[in-house]
């Protein structure tokens, strides 16, 4: 993509409303624009990252055996009355009335609707286990939206729902999602720590939040630092096998949010292993048994001919919230530092002197990299070198490829690694080979 043809409204000044780093950098880098309190337009750069984050989430859900669908954002109030949650949920729910005076709501979550879909089609134990998920925009009318996409009112969320015959099999479904979440966040360059958590209005008696440590986090968290060294399950993980050993390894070291914190258990840890910090929630998983299937009569017939309510769980990831979390975990004074898998582009190609001898070299590099599957943002604008460098550092692409008249006299271009700041001069051919190897290997 040529920057002269792209829409990238970079801001020189930091907007006053931006309280934390991710909000500040997303606004400055032209990723989002606030339309009203807690509601944002996703501009082209932000939308590209959002799509890449969503793709990783979907790939890992599919790998775990979950099946994707899409439910509507507007739900009937009758379903929520059936479950008993309509009045209990609180003012965060946006309640609306259509032109026929039917009570509706803009869905904050989908336990009721997915249970209604399940009970309409599934009758036999032979159709279990089943896990259905979607990625959908949701709305929760936060009393004080803040921190940009970290606590917005409208947000993109992945929510999955498992259906199983009994508690033992439901726990197996829970473990599959647990392991899938570890893999999902690791692919985005994040170390997400599963912590015992309160179930809140979702209900249930087993719950973990996945937390990334950050000084700007809203939650106070407590953990044994040994959990930070645990290995992430690999691509060869068998999601049809027994995953309890992996889950046990991650849930044995102490790790809890403030709501579930056991001060005595924490104080009993060796002093050198105790960590008290702040964190950002990026995912939350629940097992809630028959809470919804009892209330909404979602039953299957067993092999013995007995109708029983199914055991359920729900599993959420804040897809749009993740962008803020990634930035909080990966930035410096100059801007964002994107992990490669979620970067909007892989390489920022900087033409130091458009309209001169740099053009044919840049055009050739651009074509070679694109043909090799490398996503390139080509700064071909006639602006100052300082503006080009500052802009590329701000938007945080993993690599910069700099082409200037001085280097070309020696037959060289320059490569910069955004994360380390290391620079290296080499021939254009060597630069292409190095970048392709770095991004594909």
C-alpha positions in Angstrom: 0.0 0.0 0.0 1.3 3.4 -1.0 1.0 5.9 1.8 0.1 8.6 -0.7 -3.1 6.7 -1.5 -3.8 5.5 2.0 -5.9 7.1 4.8 -3.7 7.5 7.8 -4.6 10.6 9.8 -1.6 10.8 12.2 -1.9 13.4 15.0 1.1 15.4 16.1 -0.4 16.3 19.5 -1.8 13.9 22.1 -5.6 14.4 22.6 -6.5 15.6 26.1 -9.0 12.8 26.8 -6.4 10.0 26.4 -5.5 8.8 29.9 -3.3 5.7 29.1 -0.6 4.8 26.6 -2.7 2.6 24.4 -5.5 5.2 24.0 -3.0 7.9 23.3 -1.1 5.9 20.7 -4.2 4.6 19.0 -5.5 8.1 18.5 -2.2 9.5 17.5 -1.5 6.7 15.0 -4.8 7.2 13.3 -6.2 3.8 14.3 -9.4 5.0 15.9 -11.6 8.1 16.2 -14.0 8.7 19.0 -17.6 9.2 17.8 -19.2 9.5 21.2 -18.4 8.4 24.8 -16.9 4.8 24.6 -17.8 4.4 20.9 -15.1 4.5 18.2 -14.8 4.4 14.5 -12.1 2.0 13.4 -9.9 3.7 10.8 -8.0 1.7 8.2 -4.8 1.1 10.2 -6.8 0.0 13.3 -9.2 -2.0 11.2 -6.3 -4.0 9.7 -5.0 -4.9 13.2 -8.5 -5.7 14.4 -8.9 -8.2 11.5 -5.6 -9.9 12.2 -6.4 -10.3 15.9 -9.8 -11.7 15.0 -8.2 -14.1 12.6 -5.9 -15.6 15.2 -8.8 -15.9 17.6 -10.9 -17.7 15.0 -8.0 -20.0 14.0 -7.4 -21.2 17.6 -11.2 -21.6 18.2 -11.5 -23.8 15.1 -8.4 -25.7 16.1 -10.0 -26.5 19.5 -13.1 -27.9 17.8 -15.5 -25.0 18.3 -17.9 -24.3 15.4 -18.5 -20.7 14.2 -21.9 -19.1 13.6 -23.2 -15.5 13.9 -26.0 -14.3 16.1 -27.8 -11.0 15.8 -26.9 -8.0 18.0 -30.5 -7.3 18.9 -32.2 -9.8 21.2 -35.7 -10.3 22.5 -36.3 -9.4 26.1 -38.4 -12.5 26.5 -35.4 -14.8 26.3 -33.7 -12.9 29.1 -36.9 -13.0 31.2 -36.9 -16.7 30.7 -33.5 -17.1 32.1 -34.2 -14.6 34.9 -31.5 -12.2 33.9 -33.5 -9.3 32.3 -34.1 -7.4 35.5 -30.9 -8.6 37.2 -28.4 -7.5 34.6 -28.5 -3.8 35.5 -28.2 -0.5 33.7 -25.3 -1.7 31.5 -27.9 -3.4 29.3 -29.3 -1.1 26.6 -33.0 -1.8 26.6 -35.0 -0.7 23.5 -38.6 -0.9 22.2 -39.4 -1.4 18.5 -42.2 0.2 16.6 -44.6 -2.6 17.6 -43.8 -2.0 21.3 -41.9 -5.2 21.6 -39.2 -5.0 24.2 -35.7 -5.7 22.8 -32.1 -5.2 23.9 -28.7 -4.7 22.3 -26.9 -7.8 23.4 -24.2 -7.6 26.0 -23.7 -11.3 25.8 -25.4 -14.4 24.3 -26.1 -17.1 26.8 -29.8 -16.9 26.4 -29.9 -16.8 22.6 -27.4 -19.6 22.1 -29.4 -21.8 24.6 -32.5 -21.1 22.5 -30.7 -22.1 19.3 -29.4 -25.3 20.9 -32.7 -26.4 22.4 -34.4 -25.8 19.0 -32.3 -28.4 17.2 -30.4 -30.7 19.6 -32.3 -33.6 21.3 -29.9 -36.5 21.8 -26.8 -37.1 23.8 -25.3 -38.4 20.5 -25.0 -34.8 19.3 -22.7 -33.8 22.2 -20.2 -32.4 22.8 -20.9 -29.2 21.0 -19.2 -25.8 21.2 -20.6 -22.9 19.2 -18.9 -19.5 18.9 -19.1 -16.2 17.1 -17.3 -12.9 16.8 -19.8 -10.0 17.2 -20.1 -6.4 18.2 -21.7 -5.9 21.6 -22.9 -3.0 23.7 -22.7 -2.5 27.5 -23.6 1.0 28.7 -20.7 1.6 31.0 -21.3 4.3 33.6 -17.9 5.8 32.9 -16.3 4.6 29.7 -12.6 5.3 29.6 -9.2 4.2 28.5 -10.2 4.1 24.8 -11.0 0.6 23.6 -10.0 -0.9 26.9 -13.3 0.1 28.5 -15.6 1.2 25.7 -19.4 0.8 25.4 -19.3 -0.8 22.0 -16.8 -3.6 21.5 -16.0 -6.6 19.4 -16.1 -9.9 21.3 -15.6 -13.6 20.7 -17.9 -15.6 22.8 -18.2 -19.4 22.7 -20.6 -21.7 24.4 -20.1 -25.3 25.2 -22.8 -28.0 25.7 -22.0 -31.3 27.4 -23.8 -34.3 29.0 -22.4 -34.0 32.5 -19.9 -32.1 34.7 -17.0 -34.3 33.8 -17.3 -33.8 30.1 -18.1 -30.1 30.6 -14.8 -29.8 32.4 -13.1 -31.3 29.4 -14.7 -28.6 27.3 -13.5 -26.0 29.8 -9.9 -27.4 29.5 -10.0 -27.2 25.7 -10.9 -23.5 25.9 -8.3 -22.9 28.6 -5.5 -24.3 26.4 -6.8 -22.6 23.3 -6.7 -19.2 25.2 -3.1 -19.8 26.2 -2.2 -20.4 22.5 -4.3 -17.5 21.2 -2.7 -14.8 23.4 0.9 -16.2 22.9 0.5 -15.9 19.1 -0.2 -12.1 19.7 3.0 -11.7 21.6 1.3 -11.7 25.0 1.9 -13.6 28.2 -1.6 -14.0 29.5 -1.9 -15.5 32.9 -5.0 -17.5 33.9 -6.3 -16.4 37.3 -9.1 -17.5 39.5 -11.9 -15.0 39.1 -15.4 -14.0 40.2 -18.2 -15.3 37.8 -20.2 -12.0 38.1 -23.6 -11.9 36.3 -22.7 -14.8 34.0 -23.1 -17.2 37.0 -21.4 -20.5 37.7 -18.8 -21.9 40.1 -15.6 -22.2 37.9 -14.0 -19.2 36.3 -10.7 -17.9 35.1 -9.7 -14.5 33.8 -6.7 -14.3 31.5 -4.7 -11.3 32.6 -1.7 -9.5 31.0 0.4 -7.6 33.5 0.5 -3.8 32.9 0.9 -0.8 35.2 -2.2 0.7 33.7 -4.4 -2.3 34.4 -7.7 -1.9 36.2 -7.3 -5.1 38.3 -5.0 -5.7 41.2 -3.5 -9.2 40.8 -1.4 -11.5 42.9 0.7 -14.4 41.6 3.6 -16.8 42.1 6.1 -15.6 39.5 6.9 -19.3 38.6 3.8 -19.2 36.4 5.6 -16.7 34.1 8.0 -19.4 33.1 5.5 -22.1 32.1 5.7 -23.2 28.4 2.8 -22.4 26.0 1.2 -25.5 24.4 2.5 -26.1 20.9 0.8 -26.6 17.5 0.9 -30.3 18.0 -1.5 -30.1 21.0 -4.1 -32.8 20.8 -7.4 -31.1 21.7 -9.2 -34.5 21.6 -6.9 -35.8 24.2 -6.5 -35.3 28.0 -5.5 -31.6 28.6 -5.8 -31.8 32.4 -2.1 -32.0 32.9 -1.5 -28.7 31.0 -4.4 -27.0 32.9 -3.1 -28.3 36.3 0.4 -26.9 35.5 -1.1 -23.5 34.9 -3.5 -23.5 37.8 -1.2 -24.9 40.5 0.9 -21.8 41.1 -1.0 -19.1 43.0 -2.6 -16.5 40.7 -5.8 -14.6 41.5 -7.6 -11.3 40.9 -8.4 -9.1 43.8 -12.0 -10.4 44.0 -10.7 -14.0 44.6 -7.5 -13.2 46.4 -6.6 -15.4 49.5 -4.2 -13.3 51.5 -3.2 -16.1 53.8 -2.3 -18.4 50.9 -0.4 -15.6 49.1 1.6 -14.7 52.2 2.6 -18.4 52.7 4.5 -18.2 49.4 8.3 -17.7 49.5 8.9 -13.9 49.5 11.1 -14.0 46.4 8.3 -15.6 44.3 5.4 -13.3 45.3 4.3 -10.7 42.7 1.7 -8.1 43.4 0.9 -6.1 40.2 -1.9 -4.6 38.1 -3.3 -6.4 35.1 -5.6 -6.1 32.1 -8.3 -8.7 31.5 -8.2 -10.0 27.8 -10.3 -13.1 28.2 -12.7 -14.8 30.7 -14.0 -18.4 30.8 -16.8 -19.8 32.8 -18.4 -23.2 33.6 -21.9 -22.7 35.0 -23.4 -26.1 34.8 -27.2 -26.2 34.2 -27.9 -22.6 35.2 -29.4 -21.7 31.8 -30.4 -25.2 30.6 -32.6 -25.6 33.7 -34.2 -22.2 33.3 -34.8 -22.5 29.5 -35.5 -26.3 29.3 -32.5 -27.2 27.1 -32.4 -30.9 27.5 -31.1 -34.0 25.7 -32.2 -37.6 26.0 -29.6 -40.0 27.4 -28.8 -43.5 26.2 -31.2 -44.7 29.0 -34.0 -42.6 27.6 -33.9 -40.0 30.3 -34.2 -36.2 29.5 -31.6 -34.2 31.4 -30.4 -30.6 31.2 -27.1 -30.1 29.5 -24.0 -28.7 31.2 -22.8 -25.4 29.8 -19.9 -23.0 29.8 -19.1 -19.7 28.1 -15.8 -18.3 26.9 -15.2 -14.7 26.0 -12.3 -12.8 24.4 -12.4 -9.0 24.0 -11.1 -8.8 20.5 -11.2 -5.0 20.2 -9.9 -4.7 23.8 -6.9 -6.8 22.9 -5.5 -4.1 20.7 -5.2 -1.8 23.7 -3.7 -4.6 25.7 -1.1 -5.4 23.1 0.0 -1.8 22.9 0.2 -1.5 26.7 2.5 -4.5 26.7 4.6 -3.4 23.6 5.5 0.2 23.1 8.3 2.7 23.8 8.6 6.5 23.9 8.4 6.7 20.1 5.2 4.7 19.6 3.8 1.3 19.2 5.9 -1.9 18.6 3.6 -4.4 17.0 4.3 -8.2 17.3 4.6 -9.5 13.7 1.5 -11.6 13.6 -0.8 -8.7 14.4 1.1 -5.8 12.7 -1.0 -3.8 10.2 1.9 -4.1 7.8 5.2 -6.0 8.1 7.5 -3.4 6.6 7.5 0.3 6.3 9.4 1.2 3.1 10.7 4.8 3.3 11.6 6.7 0.1 13.9 9.5 1.3 13.7 11.4 -1.9 10.6 10.7 -4.1 10.9 11.8 -7.7 14.6 11.0 -7.8 16.9 8.0 -8.2 15.3 6.4 -5.2 12.0 5.7 -7.1 13.0 2.8 -9.3 14.8 1.0 -6.4 11.8 1.5 -4.0 9.3 0.4 -6.7 11.4 -2.8 -7.2 11.7 -3.5 -3.5 8.0 -2.9 -3.0 7.1 -5.3 -5.8 9.5 -8.0 -4.7 8.3 -7.9 -1.1 4.7 -7.9 -2.0 5.2 -10.8 -4.4 6.9 -12.7 -1.5 3.8 -12.2 0.7 5.3 -9.4 2.8 2.8 -6.6 3.6 4.4 -3.3 2.8 3.4 0.3 3.6 5.4 2.4 1.2 5.9 6.0 2.2 6.2 7.7 -1.2 5.1 11.1 0.0 7.2 14.3 -0.5 7.6 15.1 3.1 10.6 15.6 5.4 12.8 12.7 6.5 12.0 13.5 10.1 8.3 13.3 9.5 8.7 9.9 7.8 10.8 8.4 10.5 8.6 9.7 13.3 5.5 8.4 11.6 6.9 4.9 11.0 8.1 4.7 14.6 4.7 5.8 15.9 2.7 3.2 14.0 5.2 0.6 15.0 5.7 -1.7 12.0 8.2 -4.5 12.8 10.7 -3.5 10.1 11.7 -0.3 8.3 13.4 -0.4 4.9 15.1 3.0 4.2 16.2 4.0 0.7 18.1 7.3 0.3 20.4 8.8 -2.3 23.5 8.6 0.0 23.1 4.9 0.5 22.4 4.2 -3.1 25.7 5.7 -4.1 27.3 2.7 -2.3 24.6 0.4 -3.7 23.0 -0.1 -0.2 19.8 0.4 1.6 19.2 0.4 5.3 17.0 -2.0 7.5 15.8 -1.0 10.9 14.3 -3.4 13.5 11.6 -1.4 15.2 11.8 -3.5 18.4 15.5 -3.5 19.0 16.4 -0.3 17.1 19.2 -2.1 15.3 20.1 -0.8 11.9 22.0 -2.5 9.1 23.1 -1.5 5.6 23.2 -4.0 2.8 22.4 -4.4 -0.9 18.7 -4.2 -2.0 18.8 -7.9 -2.9 20.1 -8.9 0.5 17.6 -6.7 2.2 14.7 -8.4 0.5 16.1 -11.8 1.4 16.7 -10.8 5.0 13.1 -9.4 5.4 11.5 -12.4 3.8 13.5 -14.8 5.9 12.7 -12.9 9.1 9.0 -12.6 8.4 8.4 -16.1 7.0 10.8 -18.1 9.2 
